[in-house]
Amino acid sequence: MNSVNCLLNKSFSCHTLEEKLKIKELGRQTPDLVINQTIKSKNRQFHRKFNSDVYKKHTWLCGCTVKNALFCFPCLLFGGEELWTRLGTDDINHLSHRISKHERSKIHMRNVMNLTVFGKTSIALELDSAYRKTIDLHNQTVTHNRYILNLIINCIRFCGAFELALRGHDESESSSNPGVFRGLINFSAELDSALKSHLDKSTVFKGTSKTIQNELLQCMLEVSQEQISKEIKEAEFLAVIADETSDIACIYQIVIVYRYIVNGKPVERFWAFLNPSNHNAASLASIILNQLGHHLKDNEHKLIAQTYDGASVMRICTFFSMSPQRTAILDAIVKKRLPQSVPTRWNFHSRSVNTVFEYREQLIECMQAILDRNEIANSNTLAQASGQLEILKKNTFIFWLTFFHKIMPHVDMLFNQLQKREIDSVTAKGNIEAFEREVSRIRNSMTKDRYNFTGHLVAASLFLQDKFAHYDKQFPENLLKSTCECYPILETEFRSISGALCLFQFMTNNNVCDTFSECVKLLKILITIPMTSTEAERCFSTLKRIKTFLRNSMGQERLAALAMLSIEKDFIMQISDFNGKVIEKFSQIKNRRMDFLFK
């Protein structure tokens, strides 16, 4: 409880008096940190590394192995400079200067004195009992304030979980339709006298303004993402699922979902909606790599799979459905509407492919008409129309459009099987093999190219139940060799294994994971690899419900937070003291006119 990481997760002020005294008794932690630094000076290089003797020279210094940085123990307990209380310092080159500067600061001296006298009989307290009464009164007020804020957070969580609009068009006191959030707050006040008294009498902080809503939503998002990051850190392998779409306001959105194993089961966690600066591959790759960088520091090999989706046919359908002017041109030239259910469907849609195949020439004419009528198109529309026109004319697009037009009935049947949430590579392999047999008469080689990386499917062959009798007589060394070539992290010393997710859970429940360590590692890889991007499309369905025509000016941060509350509501329910962690973050954003931190 006296470690830096624990004190960052639960501040010293939130502990009971007994816990605070115990933390003081335990004192600071002085781990041997692994910090190396190369310094260039003129034409020479100097290599420096952390020396634990610095703890002996400065008795207030403490270390954190999680952040691999140094902190000030007294300031960590009582509050001080962010560098020494939240971020930590790992700059060895300037460490002496920073230590000297910090030791001379008034806040450090005050915190050292506070820690020294904490828990001891103070003359000031003996002479002035009013001081103790003031502290007790402050803590009573904080308890009341946190209770009120907890109720407000619950109302926001309720609206987010059920995808209800928080704000109305008129939120004045006299409004008869102030929005769901204000209506829920007013209803709760009728059931809770403390909340009603707060709303009636408070003049400095009611907690119902747009700004407070946004700040609380941001804190909820950060708490949720921190818990996801913690789970990813504890997971052995990680897979990323990404997809893109345009929302109701024609803003380009990319969703990122992470898949990993928690307590022996695969989970797919929504991470965020993000708005790339551009629509090209470089921009998408940059934003995905930037998000992955938060979880893969010095451990890039943890990422074992990437799943993406997106088809030109689907973007053409979305392009027309997002604008009445574009739809009018489509009606005039093609005289047929493209299916509008595509943006939130997770699979290819046969009707969309067939429509684009049959009316490709007319769609080219539509795009040209949009480019010629500048008065109805903004720069974004013109850029998209130009890109779609180029795609529709490409020989490769025409070739693949024809190909998919022929095989789409078989594709629909395959995807109906693959849309199950817990499908693994063993089941997927059987479905894909059946699919290949059905379409082999069309173009067998093209089908195989679509699944050009099948390393995980080769590995899945080792778990097919109907082959086990044959494996007992002659083990498939060629499959084992191919699997190890695809995943070099595996050693070759494993033999008889059975199953996929069920086998992994069997091994875990029977405590044989250490005995079959390489088999367990392979099973974790197979379970972690996503078979589809279904979860990303489910996120887009949530996006469509949250950002509607009446709520199309929503900011990106608010959108991501509301999506998290809706998509991961069950996950949030499992986070220990979620509201308390939100209140802690909310209190540290800036100085509040109400007290939420205990003394």
C-alpha positions in Angstrom: 0.0 0.0 0.0 3.0 2.3 0.3 4.2 1.7 -3.3 4.1 4.6 -5.8 1.7 2.7 -8.1 -0.8 2.1 -5.3 -0.7 5.7 -4.2 -1.2 6.9 -7.8 -4.3 4.6 -8.1 -5.7 5.6 -4.7 -4.4 8.9 -3.3 -3.2 9.2 0.3 -6.1 11.5 1.2 -8.7 8.7 0.4 -7.3 6.3 3.0 -8.5 6.0 6.5 -6.4 7.3 9.4 -5.2 3.8 10.3 -4.2 3.2 6.7 -2.4 6.5 6.5 -0.4 5.7 9.7 0.5 2.3 8.2 1.7 3.9 5.0 3.9 6.3 7.0 5.2 3.4 9.1 6.1 1.4 6.0 7.8 4.4 4.5 9.1 4.9 1.0 10.1 2.2 -1.4 13.6 2.3 -2.9 13.7 -0.3 -5.7 16.7 -0.6 -8.0 15.4 1.0 -11.2 16.7 0.1 -14.7 17.4 3.5 -16.2 20.1 3.9 -18.9 20.8 7.1 -20.7 23.3 8.1 -23.5 24.4 11.7 -23.5 26.2 13.4 -26.4 28.6 16.2 -25.6 30.5 17.6 -28.5 32.1 14.6 -30.3 31.8 12.2 -27.3 29.1 10.0 -25.9 28.6 9.2 -22.2 26.6 6.3 -20.9 24.9 6.8 -17.5 22.7 4.4 -15.5 20.8 4.7 -12.3 22.7 4.3 -9.0 20.6 3.3 -6.0 23.0 5.3 -3.7 20.9 8.4 -4.5 18.3 7.0 -2.1 20.9 7.3 0.8 21.7 10.9 -0.1 18.1 12.1 -0.3 15.8 10.4 2.2 12.6 11.7 0.5 13.3 10.0 -2.8 11.3 6.9 -3.7 11.1 4.7 -6.9 8.4 3.1 -9.0 9.2 -0.1 -11.0 6.0 0.3 -13.0 6.8 3.7 -14.4 10.6 3.1 -13.9 11.0 6.6 -12.5 11.7 8.5 -9.3 9.2 10.3 -7.1 9.1 12.5 -4.0 7.4 10.4 -1.2 6.2 13.4 1.0 4.8 15.2 -2.0 3.2 12.0 -3.3 1.3 11.8 -0.1 0.3 15.4 0.4 0.4 16.9 -3.1 3.0 18.9 -5.0 4.7 19.3 -8.3 3.4 17.1 -11.1 6.9 15.9 -12.1 7.5 14.5 -8.6 3.9 13.3 -7.8 2.3 12.1 -11.1 4.8 11.7 -13.9 8.1 10.8 -12.2 11.5 11.7 -13.5 13.9 9.4 -15.3 16.3 12.0 -16.6 19.6 11.0 -15.0 21.6 13.7 -16.7 19.6 16.5 -15.0 18.7 14.6 -11.9 21.0 16.5 -9.5 19.7 19.9 -10.7 16.1 18.8 -10.4 16.6 17.4 -6.9 18.4 20.5 -5.8 15.6 22.7 -7.2 12.8 20.6 -5.6 14.5 20.5 -2.2 14.4 24.3 -2.1 10.7 24.6 -3.0 8.3 25.7 -0.3 5.8 23.0 -1.1 8.4 20.2 -0.6 9.5 21.7 2.7 5.9 21.9 3.9 5.2 18.3 2.8 8.3 17.0 4.6 7.1 18.7 7.8 3.6 17.4 7.3 4.9 13.8 7.0 7.2 14.3 10.0 4.5 15.4 12.4 1.7 13.3 11.0 0.4 10.9 13.6 2.3 12.6 16.5 0.8 14.7 19.2 0.9 18.2 17.9 1.1 21.3 20.2 -1.0 23.1 17.7 -3.7 20.5 18.0 -3.5 20.5 21.8 -3.8 24.2 22.0 -6.5 24.6 19.4 -9.2 21.9 19.3 -11.0 24.0 16.7 -8.5 22.8 14.2 -9.6 19.2 14.6 -13.2 20.3 14.4 -12.5 22.1 11.2 -10.9 18.9 9.7 -13.8 16.8 10.8 -16.3 19.3 9.3 -14.3 19.4 6.1 -14.4 15.7 5.7 -18.1 15.6 6.5 -18.7 18.1 3.7 -16.5 16.1 1.3 -18.5 13.0 2.1 -21.7 14.8 1.3 -20.3 16.3 -1.9 -19.0 13.0 -3.1 -22.4 11.4 -2.5 -24.1 14.1 -4.6 -21.5 13.8 -7.4 -21.9 10.0 -7.2 -25.6 10.4 -8.0 -24.9 12.7 -10.9 -22.3 10.2 -12.3 -24.9 7.4 -12.0 -27.4 9.5 -14.1 -24.8 10.1 -16.8 -23.9 6.4 -16.8 -27.6 5.4 -17.2 -28.0 7.8 -20.2 -24.8 6.5 -21.8 -25.7 2.8 -21.2 -29.0 3.2 -22.9 -27.8 5.6 -25.6 -30.1 8.4 -24.5 -29.4 12.1 -25.3 -28.2 13.9 -22.2 -29.0 17.4 -23.3 -32.2 18.9 -24.7 -32.7 21.9 -26.9 -33.7 24.1 -23.9 -32.2 23.3 -20.5 -33.4 26.5 -18.6 -35.1 26.1 -15.3 -38.5 26.9 -16.9 -38.1 24.4 -19.7 -40.7 21.7 -20.0 -38.4 19.4 -22.0 -34.8 19.9 -20.6 -33.5 16.6 -21.9 -33.2 13.1 -20.4 -30.2 13.8 -18.1 -31.9 16.8 -16.4 -35.2 14.9 -16.3 -33.5 12.0 -14.6 -31.7 14.3 -12.2 -35.0 16.0 -11.3 -36.7 12.6 -10.9 -33.9 11.3 -8.6 -34.2 14.5 -6.5 -37.8 13.6 -5.8 -36.5 10.3 -4.3 -33.4 11.6 -2.6 -33.8 14.6 -0.2 -30.0 15.3 -0.1 -29.9 15.7 -3.9 -33.1 17.8 -3.9 -31.6 20.1 -1.2 -28.4 20.4 -3.2 -30.2 21.4 -6.4 -32.4 23.9 -4.6 -29.8 25.6 -2.5 -26.4 25.2 -4.3 -25.1 28.4 -5.9 -21.6 27.4 -6.8 -21.7 23.8 -8.1 -24.9 22.1 -9.2 -23.1 19.6 -11.4 -25.6 19.7 -14.3 -23.9 22.0 -16.8 -22.6 21.0 -20.2 -19.0 21.6 -19.1 -19.4 19.3 -16.0 -21.0 16.6 -18.2 -18.1 16.7 -20.6 -15.5 16.6 -17.9 -17.2 13.7 -16.1 -17.6 11.8 -19.4 -13.9 12.3 -20.2 -13.0 11.0 -16.7 -15.2 7.9 -17.2 -13.5 7.3 -20.6 -10.0 7.6 -19.0 -10.9 5.2 -16.1 -12.3 2.7 -18.5 -9.3 2.9 -20.8 -6.9 2.6 -17.9 -8.6 -0.6 -16.8 -8.4 -1.9 -20.4 -4.7 -1.0 -20.5 -4.2 -2.9 -17.3 -5.8 -6.0 -18.7 -3.7 -5.7 -21.9 -0.6 -5.4 -19.9 -1.4 -8.6 -18.0 -2.4 -10.5 -21.2 0.3 -12.5 -23.0 -1.0 -11.7 -26.6 -3.0 -8.9 -28.2 -4.9 -8.5 -31.4 -6.3 -5.3 -32.9 -9.5 -4.9 -34.9 -10.0 -1.7 -36.9 -12.6 -0.4 -39.3 -13.8 2.9 -40.7 -17.1 4.6 -41.6 -18.7 8.0 -41.9 -21.1 9.1 -39.2 -24.4 11.1 -39.7 -22.4 14.3 -39.9 -20.2 12.9 -42.7 -17.2 12.9 -40.3 -14.8 10.1 -41.0 -14.5 7.7 -38.0 -12.2 4.8 -37.3 -12.9 2.4 -34.5 -10.3 0.4 -32.7 -11.1 -2.7 -30.7 -8.7 -4.9 -28.8 -9.0 -8.7 -28.4 -7.1 -10.6 -25.7 -7.6 -13.2 -23.0 -9.0 -12.5 -19.6 -9.5 -15.3 -17.0 -9.2 -17.9 -19.7 -11.8 -16.4 -22.1 -11.3 -14.1 -25.2 -12.7 -10.6 -24.8 -13.1 -7.8 -27.4 -12.9 -4.4 -25.8 -13.9 -1.1 -27.5 -11.1 1.4 -27.2 -12.2 4.6 -29.0 -13.7 6.3 -32.1 -11.0 8.4 -33.7 -11.1 11.0 -36.5 -8.1 10.6 -38.9 -6.6 13.7 -40.5 -6.8 12.1 -43.9 -8.4 9.2 -45.6 -5.3 7.6 -47.0 -3.5 4.4 -45.8 -0.6 6.4 -44.2 -3.0 8.4 -42.0 -4.9 5.3 -40.9 -1.7 3.4 -40.2 -0.4 6.3 -38.2 -3.4 6.6 -36.0 -3.5 2.8 -35.3 0.2 2.6 -34.5 -0.1 5.6 -32.2 -2.9 3.9 -30.2 -1.0 0.6 -30.1 2.1 2.4 -28.9 0.3 3.0 -25.5 0.2 -0.8 -24.9 3.3 -2.2 -26.7 6.2 -0.2 -25.3 9.3 -2.5 -25.5 7.0 -5.4 -26.2 6.0 -5.3 -29.8 5.9 -9.1 -30.1 2.7 -9.1 -28.0 0.8 -8.0 -31.0 0.1 -11.2 -33.0 -2.9 -10.4 -35.2 -4.5 -7.4 -37.1 -8.0 -7.5 -38.5 -9.2 -4.8 -40.9 -12.3 -4.4 -43.1 -13.5 -2.0 -45.7 -14.7 -2.4 -49.3 -15.0 0.1 -52.1 -18.5 -1.0 -52.9 -19.6 -0.3 -49.3 -18.0 3.2 -49.4 -19.9 4.0 -52.6 -23.2 3.1 -50.9 -22.3 5.2 -47.8 -21.2 8.1 -50.0 -24.8 8.5 -51.5 -26.7 7.7 -48.3 -25.1 10.6 -46.4 -26.4 13.4 -48.5 -29.8 14.3 -50.0 -28.2 16.2 -52.9 -26.2 13.2 -53.9 -29.2 10.9 -53.5 -31.2 13.3 -55.8 -28.5 12.9 -58.5 -28.5 9.2 -58.0 -32.3 9.1 -58.5 -32.1 11.2 -61.6 -29.4 9.2 -63.4 -29.5 5.6 -62.0 -33.2 5.7 -61.0 -32.5 3.1 -58.3 -31.4 3.6 -54.7 -28.4 1.8 -53.2 -29.1 -0.2 -50.0 -28.9 2.1 -47.0 -28.3 -0.6 -44.3 -24.7 -1.1 -45.3 -22.8 1.3 -43.0 -23.7 -0.7 -39.8 -23.7 -4.2 -41.3 -20.6 -6.2 -40.5 -20.5 -8.3 -43.7 -20.7 -7.7 -47.4 -24.2 -7.3 -48.7 -25.2 -9.1 -51.8 -27.7 -6.5 -52.9 -25.1 -3.7 -52.7 -22.6 -5.6 -54.8 -25.2 -6.6 -57.4 -26.5 -3.1 -57.6 -23.1 -1.5 -58.2 -22.3 -4.3 -60.7 -25.4 -3.6 -62.7 -25.3 0.2 -62.6 -21.6 0.9 -62.6 -21.7 3.0 -65.8 -24.6 5.1 -64.4 -22.7 5.5 -61.1 -19.7 6.9 -63.0 -22.1 9.4 -64.6 -23.4 10.3 -61.1 -19.9 11.0 -59.8 -19.1 13.2 -62.8 -22.3 15.1 -62.3 -21.4 15.8 -58.7 -18.0 17.1 -59.7 -19.5 19.3 -62.4 -22.0 20.9 -59.9 -19.7 22.6 -57.5 -22.5 24.7 -56.0 -24.0 21.7 -54.2 -20.7 20.1 -53.1 -18.2 21.1 -50.5 -14.5 20.3 -50.7 -14.9 17.0 -48.8 -17.7 15.9 -51.1 -15.7 16.8 -54.2 -12.7 14.9 -52.9 -14.8 11.8 -52.1 -16.6 11.9 -55.5 -13.2 12.2 -57.3 -11.9 9.2 -55.4 -15.0 7.1 -56.0 -14.9 8.0 -59.7 -11.3 6.8 -60.0 -12.2 3.5 -58.2 -15.2 2.8 -60.5 -13.0 3.1 -63.6 -10.1 0.9 -62.3 -9.7 -2.4 -64.1 -8.8 -4.1 -60.9 -12.0 -2.9 -59.3 -14.1 -4.1 -62.2 -12.4 -7.4 -62.1 -13.1 -8.0 -58.4 -16.6 -6.5 -58.7 -17.4 -9.2 -61.3 -15.8 -11.9 -59.2 -17.7 -10.9 -56.0 -20.9 -10.6 -57.9 -20.7 -14.3 -58.8 -19.6 -15.6 -55.3 -21.6 -13.3 -53.0 -24.3 -15.9 -52.3 -21.6 -18.2 -51.0 -19.9 -15.4 -49.1 -23.2 -14.6 -47.3 -23.5 -18.2 -46.2 -19.9 -18.2 -44.9 -20.3 -15.0 -43.0 -23.5 -16.2 -41.4 -21.4 -18.9 -39.8 -18.5 -16.6 -38.9 -20.5 -14.0 -37.1 -20.6 -15.9 -33.8 -18.8 -14.1 -31.1 -16.6 -16.9 -29.7 -15.7 -18.6 -33.0 -12.2 -19.9 -33.1 -9.8 -20.8 -35.9 -10.6 -24.5 -35.7 -14.3 -23.9 -36.5 -13.4 -21.1 -39.0 -11.0 -23.5 -40.8 -13.8 -26.0 -41.5 -16.2 -23.3 -42.7 -13.6 -21.8 -45.0 -12.7 -25.1 -46.5 -16.4 -25.7 -47.2 -16.6 -22.3 -48.8 -13.5 -23.0 -51.0 -15.1 -26.2 -52.3 -18.3 -24.3 -53.2 -16.6 -21.5 -55.1 -13.7 -23.5 -56.6 -15.5 -23.7 -59.9 -15.5 -19.9 -60.1 -11.9 -19.2 -59.4 -10.2 -21.4 -56.9 -6.9 -19.6 -57.0 -8.6 -16.2 -56.2 -10.3 -17.7 -53.2 -7.0 -18.9 -51.8 -5.4 -15.6 -52.4 -8.1 -13.9 -50.3 -6.9 -15.9 -47.3 -3.2 -15.7 -48.2 -2.0 -15.9 -44.6 -3.3 -19.1 -43.1 -0.7 -19.8 -40.5 -3.3 -19.8 -37.8 -5.5 -22.1 -39.8 -2.6 -24.5 -40.3 -2.1 -24.5 -36.5 -5.8 -25.2 -36.1 -5.4 -28.4 -38.0 -3.5 -29.8 -35.0 -6.7 -29.7 -33.0 -9.2 -31.4 -35.4 -10.9 -34.1 -33.4 -11.4 -36.5 -36.3 -7.7 -36.6 -36.9 -6.6 -37.6 -33.4 -6.7 -41.4 -34.1 -4.4 -40.9 -37.1 -2.1 -38.6 -35.1 -1.6 -41.3 -32.5 -0.1 -43.5 -35.2 1.8 -40.8 -37.1 2.1 -37.3 -35.8 1.8 -34.5 -38.5 5.3 -33.2 -38.3 4.8 -31.1 -41.4 1.9 -29.2 -39.8 3.9 -28.7 -36.6 6.9 -27.4 -38.6 4.7 -25.0 -40.6 3.1 -23.7 -37.3 6.5 -23.1 -35.8 7.6 -21.2 -38.9 4.6 -18.9 -38.7 5.1 -18.4 -34.9 8.8 -18.5 -34.1 8.0 -17.8 -30.5 6.9 -21.4 -30.1 9.3 -24.1 -29.3 8.9 -27.4 -31.1 8.7 -29.6 -28.0 4.9 -30.3 -27.9 2.9 -33.2 -29.2 -0.6 -34.4 -28.3 -3.0 -31.6 -27.8 -6.8 -31.4 -28.3 -9.3 -28.6 -28.7 -9.2 -24.8 -28.8 -10.9 -22.7 -26.3 -12.4 -25.7 -24.5 -8.9 -27.4 -24.3 -7.3 -24.2 -23.0 -9.9 -23.9 -20.3 -9.5 -27.6 -19.5 -5.7 -27.2 -19.1 -6.2 -24.1 -16.9 -8.8 -25.7 -14.7 -6.7 -28.8 -14.2 -3.4 -26.9 -13.5 -1.4 -28.5 -16.3 -0.4 -25.2 -18.0 3.2 -25.4 -16.8 3.5 -29.0 -18.1 2.1 -28.1 -21.5 3.5 -24.6 -21.6 4.1 -24.4 -25.4 0.7 -26.0 -26.1 -0.9 -23.4 -23.9 1.0 -20.6 -25.7 -0.2 -21.9 -29.1 -3.8 -22.1 -27.8 -3.6 -18.5 -26.5 -2.5 -17.4 -30.0 -5.3 -19.2 -31.7 -7.9 -17.9 -29.2 -6.6 -14.3 -29.4 -6.6 -14.1 -33.2 -10.0 -12.5 -34.4 -11.8 -14.4 -37.1 -13.9 -11.4 -38.2 -14.2 -7.7 -37.6 -17.8 -8.2 -36.3 -17.2 -6.3 -33.1 -16.0 -3.2 -35.0 -19.3 -3.2 -37.0 -21.3 -3.6 -33.8 -19.5 -0.5 -32.6 -20.7 1.3 -35.7 -24.2 0.3 -34.9 -23.8 2.0 -31.6 -22.2 5.1 -33.3 -25.3 5.4 -35.5 -27.6 5.3 -32.4 -25.5 7.8 -30.4 -24.7 10.3 -33.1 -28.1 10.9 -34.8 -29.4 13.7 -37.0 -30.5 15.6 -33.9 -27.1 15.1 -32.2 -24.7 15.5 -35.1 -22.5 18.3 -33.7 -21.2 16.1 -30.8 -17.5 16.5 -30.0 -15.1 13.6 -30.6 -14.2 13.2 -26.9 -17.8 13.2 -25.8 -18.7 10.7 -28.6 -15.9 8.3 -27.5 -17.0 8.5 -23.9 -20.7 7.9 -24.6 -19.8 5.0 -26.9 -17.6 3.5 -24.1 -20.5 3.7 -21.6 -22.9 2.0 -24.1 -20.6 -0.7 -25.7 -18.7 -1.6 -22.5 -21.4 -1.2 -19.9 -21.0 -4.7 -18.5 -17.2 -4.2 -18.4 -17.6 -0.9 -16.5 -19.9 -2.5 -14.0 -17.1 -4.9 -13.1 -14.5 -2.1 -12.5 -14.0 -1.8 -8.7 -15.1 1.6 -7.3 -15.6 3.0 -10.8 -17.4 6.1 -9.5 -14.8 6.8 -6.9 -12.0 6.7 -9.5 -14.0 9.1 -11.7 -14.4 11.5 -8.8 -10.7 11.4 -8.1 -9.8 12.3 -11.7 -12.6 14.9 -11.8 -11.2 16.6 -8.7 -7.7 16.8 -10.1 -8.6 18.4 -13.4 -8.7 21.9 -11.8 -9.6 23.6 -8.5 -13.3 23.1 -7.8 -15.6 25.4 -5.9 -16.7 22.3 -4.0 -14.4 20.1 -2.0 -14.2 16.4 -3.1 -10.9 15.3 -1.5 -10.5 14.3 2.2 -7.9 15.8 4.5 
